[in-house]
């Protein structure tokens, strides 16, 4: 899902800083909202354009109210919204386009943060993805090793049946990489570059766990 017209993207958006969590264009990110400032943010977004920007703090250990944030994030539209009995929100953000933060706006009376953004460097995010091909014969065995050593499971039938673009986005978002590694994936220029980086990150993790250096999964 994407906005039809680049010119309709706003110049100011609310942002949700969350370490280790990344949204990519065309990706879907479920969120459980319970802090008052983000409840306010979600309700304001629902009454306006439904847009929220996801960013990461530069220091994952910074527990302050307004940690420094990376300058590149991704805006998503709320495509699913449900309110719980205890007034919390379950939402799904569908990624639209990445942005560059220009400056942060004063907080005024709002509890949440807003930034002035520029979408121009990532205008291509609104286009259909350029063709590329994942080397699944190498990627999937390596991914199985990686998940096994992390104690994670996956529906491998779904992995096999997913389109390349869908799989690349999903793996980039859900794999347990460090915040800085996720940010590097976020800032890749295109899908082919992101696919290369994803494979490299998985291979590095496997090597560190003593699994081996071969993306084919042989040890």
N, C-alpha and C positions, 0 to 999 in steps of 0.2 A: 504494500500500500504506500502511495506517495501522494503528495500534493501535486495537482495537475500543473500548477504554474509557479515557477521559481519566484516571480514577483510577489506572490501572496505570502511568502515566508516572512514572519515578523522580525523586527529589528531588536526587540527585547523579549526575552523568555525567562521563565522561572527555571531554576536548576536544582537538581537533587544530587548532592555530592555523596557518593557511596563507593568506598574502596573495594576493589576486586570485582566490581560489577560493571559490565560494559554493554552498551546498546549499539548495534550497527544498523545501517539502512536495510530495510526489509526484514530485520530481526524482530522477534517477539519476546518481550521481557515481562514476566509476571512479577508484581510487587505487592507486598502486604504493608499497608500504610497505617501506622499507629501513633507516631509522634504528632503533637498538636500542630507544629509548624508545617508538616507535610500533609496533614489533613486539610489545613487551610489552603495550602498550595493546590492540592487535588481538587477541592471544591471550587476554588477560583478558576482553575483550568477548565473544569466541567461547565462552568457558566460562561466561558469565553470560547477559545479556539481549541481546547482540549490538548494543548501542547505543553510538554515538559521536557527539559533538557537533562540528560544524564551526563555527569562528569565525575572524575575521580579526584580525591585529594592527592596532592603530590607526596604527602607523608602519611601512609596508612595508619601510623601510630598517633597522629594528631587527633585528640579527642575534643578539641575546642569547638566552640559554637560556629566559627567561621574559618575552617582550615583553608590554607592555600590550595588552589585547584589547578589541574592541568588546563592549558589554554585550548585544547581540542576536546570537544564532546559531540554528542549526537542527540538531536531532538526527536522525540517520538510523540505520536498522537495516542491518546487514551482510546483504545478500541474495545475495551471491556471494562465495566465498572459494576461493582457490587458492594453494598454496605452491609456490614455484619450487625448482629444484634447489640453488640457493645460499641457501636458507632465507629468501627474501624472500616477501612476500605481495602478491597481486593481489586486491583486493576491490572490491565495488560497494556503495556506501551508497545506500539508498532513503530519501528524506526523509520524515519523519513530522510534525514540528511544530517551530515556532520556540520559543525560550525567552529569558528574561531572566536574565542572570547576577546572582545575589545576592551571592555571595562565593566566593573561591577557597579550597580546602582546603589545609592544609599538605601538603607533598610526602611526608612519612613515608618509607617505603622504596621508593615507586614512582618510576619514572623519568619518567612522564608526568603531565600536569596534570589535576586534577579540580575541578569547580565545583558549588556549590549553585545550583539553578536554579528558576525559577518559570515554568510553562507557561500559567498562567491568562490573561495578556494575549493569548495566541494560541490559545485553546481552539478557535476556529473553524477552525483548520488541520486538525482531525480530521474536519470536516464535508465533505460533497460541495461542490465549488467552486460559488460563485454564478454564475449565467449572466452572460456578457458576450460581446462580439463584437469581434474584431480587424478593423480596416479594412484588409484585405489589399491592396486596390487601391492604397492609399497606402504601406502598410508594406513590401510585398515589393520594389517597385522601389527604394525608399530603402535597404532592406537589401542589395540587390545592389550598389548604388553603394558602400555602406559596406564590404562585404566585399572588393570589387574594390580599393579604395584601401588596404585593410589586407593585401592579398595573400593573402586567404583564399578558400576554396572551400566550397561546400555542395551537398548533393543537393537541388536545388530541387523535384524531384518529391515528395520526402518532405516538404519544407516545405509545399508546396501541399496535400498530403493529410493533414497533421497536424491534429488537433483544436485549437481555439483555446487551450485550457488547456495542452495538451501543448506547443504551439509557444511560448507565452509563457514557460513554465517553462524550456524548453530554450534559447531565445534569451537570457533573462536570465542563465542560468548560463554559457553559452559565449561570448557576445560579449565582445570584448577591451576592456571598460571598465576604468577605474581602480578600485582597491580601494574608494575612497570612493563611487564611483558604484554599484558592486555592492552596497555596504552600504545605500545609499539604496533600491535595488530590493528588497533583503531586507526592509527595514522598512516597505514600503508596506502599507497597511491591508488591501487586498483586490486581487483580480486586475484590476479595472477601473482602479484607481489605478496598479498596476504597468504595465499596458499603456500608459497615457498617459505614464508616465515613460520606458518603453523607447523609445517613439516620439520623445520629446523628446531623449533621449540620442543616438539615431541621427542625428536632425536636427542637433543641435549638432556632432557629429563631422563630418558631411558639410559643414556650413558652414565649419568650421575647415579642412577640406581643400579648400575652394573649389569644392565640388560644387554648392552652391545651397541655397536655403531651402525648396524645395517638396517635401513628402513624397511627391508623385506621381512624383518622379524627374526632372522637367523641369529643364533648366538654362538 
